[in-house]
């Protein structure tokens, strides 16, 4: 599984990476700390022209460069990117309701500090979905 972590806090990024390792979720991770860099990565612009397409995005909403809400809106309006699952990680208590009001579809919402067990279960569920989606029917 290819994971894009967009998080400007070193502490939160380390916690997230540690949880994924501890949970034995096989993945490759790209960590970006700036919303504009994440946009360039996802839309394969500039130095990210050959960036891998993530299978999952872990997104903080409060980012330098480009706000996470704006990035999420851009993702959901792009035909090729709109199907990538997004889990929002944020310290904002109002973020979940605001995202629902804005009708920006997300697969999960985890307030910071992240509940490790809840986070692992969500990632495992998305991992199962990803593997099921990648299975090809057997020809008879």
C-alpha positions as CSV (number, residue, x, y, z in Angstrom):
1,X,0.0,0.0,0.0
2,X,1.3,3.4,-1.0
3,X,0.5,6.0,1.7
4,X,0.9,9.8,1.5
5,X,1.1,11.4,4.9
6,X,0.6,15.2,4.8
7,X,1.4,16.4,8.3
8,X,3.5,19.4,9.4
9,X,4.1,18.2,13.0
10,X,7.1,16.0,13.4
11,X,5.7,14.5,16.6
12,X,2.4,13.5,14.9
13,X,4.2,12.2,11.9
14,X,6.5,10.0,14.0
15,X,3.5,8.7,16.0
16,X,1.6,7.9,12.8
17,X,4.7,6.1,11.3
18,X,5.2,4.2,14.5
19,X,1.6,3.0,14.7
20,X,1.7,1.8,11.1
21,X,5.0,-0.2,11.8
22,X,3.6,-1.6,15.0
23,X,0.4,-2.6,13.3
24,X,2.3,-4.6,10.6
25,X,0.6,-2.8,7.8
26,X,2.8,-3.3,4.7
27,X,3.2,0.0,3.1
28,X,5.5,2.6,1.6
29,X,5.1,6.1,2.9
30,X,5.8,9.5,1.5
31,X,5.7,12.2,4.2
32,X,5.2,15.9,3.1
33,X,4.8,18.8,5.5
34,X,3.3,21.4,3.2
35,X,-0.1,21.5,1.5
36,X,1.3,23.0,-1.7
37,X,3.9,20.3,-1.9
38,X,1.2,17.7,-1.4
39,X,-0.9,19.2,-4.2
40,X,2.1,19.2,-6.5
41,X,2.8,15.5,-5.5
42,X,-0.8,14.4,-6.1
43,X,-1.1,16.3,-9.4
44,X,2.4,15.3,-10.4
45,X,3.7,18.7,-11.0
46,X,7.3,20.1,-10.9
47,X,9.7,18.0,-9.0
48,X,6.9,15.5,-8.3
49,X,6.2,14.7,-12.0
50,X,7.0,11.0,-11.4
51,X,5.4,10.7,-8.0
52,X,3.6,7.4,-7.2
53,X,-0.2,7.5,-6.9
54,X,-1.1,6.9,-3.3
55,X,-3.6,4.3,-2.2
56,X,-4.3,6.2,1.0
57,X,-3.9,9.8,2.1
58,X,-3.5,10.7,5.7
59,X,-4.2,14.5,5.8
60,X,-3.8,17.1,8.5
61,X,-6.1,20.1,7.9
62,X,-3.9,22.8,9.3
63,X,-1.0,23.0,6.9
64,X,1.5,25.7,5.7
65,X,1.4,26.5,1.9
66,X,-2.1,25.2,1.2
67,X,-4.8,24.5,3.7
68,X,-5.8,20.8,4.0
69,X,-9.5,21.6,3.3
70,X,-8.5,23.3,0.0
71,X,-6.3,20.3,-0.9
72,X,-9.2,17.9,-0.1
73,X,-11.6,20.0,-2.3
74,X,-9.1,19.9,-5.2
75,X,-8.8,16.1,-4.8
76,X,-12.5,15.5,-4.8
77,X,-13.0,17.6,-7.9
78,X,-10.4,15.7,-9.9
79,X,-11.6,12.6,-11.8
80,X,-8.4,10.6,-11.3
81,X,-7.8,11.5,-7.6
82,X,-11.3,11.6,-6.2
83,X,-11.4,7.9,-5.4
84,X,-8.3,7.9,-3.2
85,X,-9.4,7.2,0.4
86,X,-8.6,10.1,2.7
87,X,-8.3,10.0,6.5
88,X,-8.3,13.4,8.1
89,X,-6.0,13.9,11.2
90,X,-6.6,17.1,13.0
91,X,-6.7,18.8,16.4
92,X,-9.8,20.8,15.5
93,X,-12.9,19.6,17.2
94,X,-15.1,21.3,14.5
95,X,-13.3,19.8,11.5
96,X,-15.5,16.8,11.0
97,X,-18.7,18.8,11.0
98,X,-17.2,21.4,8.7
99,X,-16.1,18.7,6.3
100,X,-19.6,17.2,6.3
101,X,-21.2,20.6,5.7
102,X,-18.8,21.2,2.8
103,X,-19.7,17.7,1.4
104,X,-16.1,16.7,1.1
105,X,-16.3,12.9,1.3
106,X,-13.7,11.4,3.6
107,X,-13.2,7.7,4.6
108,X,-12.2,8.5,8.2
109,X,-11.7,11.2,10.7
110,X,-9.3,10.9,13.7
111,X,-8.9,13.8,16.1
112,X,-5.5,14.4,17.5
113,X,-4.0,13.1,19.7
114,X,-4.7,10.0,17.7
115,X,-6.3,7.0,19.4
116,X,-3.8,4.3,18.4
117,X,-6.2,1.4,18.4
118,X,-8.9,3.3,16.5
119,X,-6.3,4.4,14.0
120,X,-4.9,0.9,13.4
121,X,-8.4,-0.6,12.9
122,X,-9.2,2.1,10.4
123,X,-6.0,1.5,8.4
124,X,-6.4,-2.2,8.5
125,X,-10.0,-1.9,7.2
126,X,-8.8,0.4,4.4
127,X,-6.0,-2.1,3.7
128,X,-8.5,-4.9,3.4
129,X,-10.6,-2.8,1.0
130,X,-7.5,-1.9,-1.0
131,X,-6.5,-5.6,-1.3
132,X,-10.0,-6.6,-2.3
133,X,-10.1,-3.9,-4.9
134,X,-6.8,-5.1,-6.3
135,X,-7.9,-8.7,-6.7
136,X,-8.6,-9.7,-10.3
137,X,-11.3,-12.2,-11.1
138,X,-10.0,-15.6,-12.2
139,X,-10.8,-16.5,-15.8
140,X,-12.6,-19.8,-16.2
